[in-house]
Amino acid sequence: MATEARALTIGDLIDQHPLSNFQIWTIALCGIVLTLDGFDSLTVNFLATSIAGSTGIPVHSFGPIFSASLFGLMIAALATGPIADRLGRKWPVVFATLSFAVFSLLTPRATTYREFLILRFLTGLGLGGAMPNVVALASEYSPKRLISVVVSILFCGMPLGGAICGLLSAEMIRTWGWHWVFYIGGIIPLVIAILLISMLPESIQFLAVRGKDPEKIRRTLAKVAPEFGSTQAEIVVPHDEQRRKGVPVKYLFTEGRALGTILLWFPYFINLMLIYFISSWLPALLNEAGMTASAAVIATTFFDLGGLLACAGEGFLMNRFGAARMLIYEYALAAVLVGALGVLPRRVTLVSFLAFASGFVVIGAQAGLNALAARFYPTSVRSTGVGWALGVGRLGSFVGPLVSGMLLGIGWSSRGLLLAAAVFSVSAWLAIVLSNLVREHVTPYSRSLDAGGS
């Protein structure tokens, strides 16, 4: 395709071309970071029983330890989005990856409850700093028609990392001990962070919006469209993408985005509360109900495997059927499946199937919400928008395991907790249904919710 000597937006140029090897590699690097993120965020959840056995820390007191990293995730997601919208996407991703690598390596040296609590919080700061920025970066290198697909596939990294962690933990516990799961979760991100310094590009849309280094923008665009480097086409920034002055967070509630922002935040809160409740407590709950520790970990791993499959297909399904319809179906099924985990017999095959199906709909719904956030906000506030949606969701992920631990401490059964999780699924379903009823004003968010193939 010949690029004429005329004014073009970066979005136009990206939309007019198939994905280049340069774009695919950039998106793949972002996916690798999210896979490592998924691995490190769940290590302590899979290892709680083993850590408790070797340190003497009661397993029912692990609720705050589970939630410590999630609290760090929440703070970092809220803070690094605005930073990235001012300074760029690349270096926050690099420093965040280095951070969770270092603190994962330090965690096996912990011996007391307080040390685990502090180190998991610090690990969470790194995990939360990476996520919104890789989402923003990958979406800014994707054609608009593929943003939902790219972001949902990108989030395959989270359940994939969790599944790898679960399978590796089950083997490591029996052979080398739980310490080595943390070592592996630190060494690999450390190597990847060094590679990111030389191989991860900055967002060209960000550089254009900030008016930085036109020649660098032109060289990078030539990797997207090779013929671009030999033309005199002028790059322009469309009005709705132009740099905004002041605090980026305020622009989440201006220019017609206030309703859309609120409608994103509530399902984020409920869904991440549900995901991290199941990921954090299901191994311990199944073990308490009579399954062996290894069998409980393997059964819970199927939750992440189901989510992995869902993330791979969620973007295509959203483009085909519309996001609102997909989310309504997924939350209705989640209520049934999670409730079934609480009431049906605890046989390994049955529990594994229910965990797999629950992961498919619950984690799939999260991939759908992430894709909505990425395409709802313009470049100048995209990291802020995605980061704050994730931050509000992380408040739910922090609350879920913490409250569950407290309820276990006062005598709640595993069955009661799983039935309570089913109620959370019903509330998320209700939130999406109500969002369709109350959206009387047309906003970019309402259009994206109702979009089918685009």
Secondary structure as GFF3:
##gff-version 3
##sequence-region A 1 454
A	DSSP	beta_strand	7	8	.	.	.	ID=ss1
A	DSSP	alpha_helix	10	15	.	.	.	ID=ss2
A	DSSP	alpha_helix	21	55	.	.	.	ID=ss3
A	DSSP	three_ten_helix	59	61	.	.	.	ID=ss4
A	DSSP	alpha_helix	63	87	.	.	.	ID=ss5
A	DSSP	alpha_helix	90	106	.	.	.	ID=ss6
A	DSSP	three_ten_helix	107	109	.	.	.	ID=ss7
A	DSSP	alpha_helix	113	140	.	.	.	ID=ss8
A	DSSP	three_ten_helix	144	146	.	.	.	ID=ss9
A	DSSP	alpha_helix	147	154	.	.	.	ID=ss10
A	DSSP	alpha_helix	157	174	.	.	.	ID=ss11
A	DSSP	alpha_helix	179	199	.	.	.	ID=ss12
A	DSSP	alpha_helix	204	209	.	.	.	ID=ss13
A	DSSP	alpha_helix	214	224	.	.	.	ID=ss14
A	DSSP	three_ten_helix	226	230	.	.	.	ID=ss15
A	DSSP	beta_strand	234	235	.	.	.	ID=ss16
A	DSSP	three_ten_helix	239	241	.	.	.	ID=ss17
A	DSSP	three_ten_helix	248	252	.	.	.	ID=ss18
A	DSSP	alpha_helix	258	288	.	.	.	ID=ss19
A	DSSP	alpha_helix	293	321	.	.	.	ID=ss20
A	DSSP	alpha_helix	323	343	.	.	.	ID=ss21
A	DSSP	alpha_helix	348	376	.	.	.	ID=ss22
A	DSSP	three_ten_helix	379	381	.	.	.	ID=ss23
A	DSSP	alpha_helix	382	409	.	.	.	ID=ss24
A	DSSP	alpha_helix	414	438	.	.	.	ID=ss25
A	DSSP	alpha_helix	444	450	.	.	.	ID=ss26
###
